[in-house]
Amino acid sequence: MEELLIIDAHSHLWLRQDTSWNGQVIRTTKNGRSLFLGEEVQMLPPFMIDGKNTAEVFLSNMDFAQVAGAVVVQEFIDGIQNDYLNVVRQRYPDRFLVCGMVDYLKEDFFEQARSLIETGFKGMAIPGHRLLGRSLLSDELMKMFHLMEEKDILLSITLADGDQQVSELEDVIQECPRLRVAIGHLCMANPPVISPWENPSWRRQVKLASHEHVKIETGGITWLYNSEFYPYPTAIRVIREAASLVGMDKIMWGSDYPRTIAAITYRMSYDFIVKSNELTWKEKFMLLGGNAKEFYGFRVLPQLPYVKHMAE
């Protein structure tokens, strides 16, 4: 049987959090904690005492967990990290696909986006759920999307819950049919009121992946189902439901590293999929890396040996 190839489709890196959102401060404090929207939270595992979420620490986690490659996205709550991620992109080109991000809340961001693409960023990240009230069809964004389609630059986007932004992204896909789009957080499949598979608006967002160059990644799914905890049986059920709508070849595993590993180990963020009896080996192969390898364009990835830990 072929070895599983593990690729993380949703991760984050930063040297320091020092930003704000909706007028509230987000700032690294101590022992892996951050002041976050009015409270101090454990943003990183407590042994990361300097607050630095670096590529080198992530690679150590990846090597131990046998994760060959990772896609690094960005979010407003971490601050724009283009300068550091440009260093990561150049230093580790075979392990990371790095997404740039501009301040979409400001006007005239297209030239900065063009500059990031010309610099060598292979993707652009849009935290769309932070842009409610602003159109994904604005002139600046559409110029950026057309340039990305022309240059074969990936769009990593997270939409608001349900179908609030589905029609707009559908129009973007129709206008730029060759644009590669990865929709994050399994379309925000968290069940605050009803189960997502019973929610027609969630199903509508998932069905965006019916388009040829659109896929879904599960970044943060262990966070979404943290109250249930390992081995996350409902998360498996939601993955299977999404696959029933668009096919398992359209879904990719993502961890949302490092936020999720304040609660679990990095390997646990995908190990629940490996150990599930609800998925076939072929489905696991596609979900954990087979789908992502071609979609993201990873070429030369290391073969990482299993290293026994001291408790074994």
Disulfide bonds with the S-S distance in Angstrom:
none
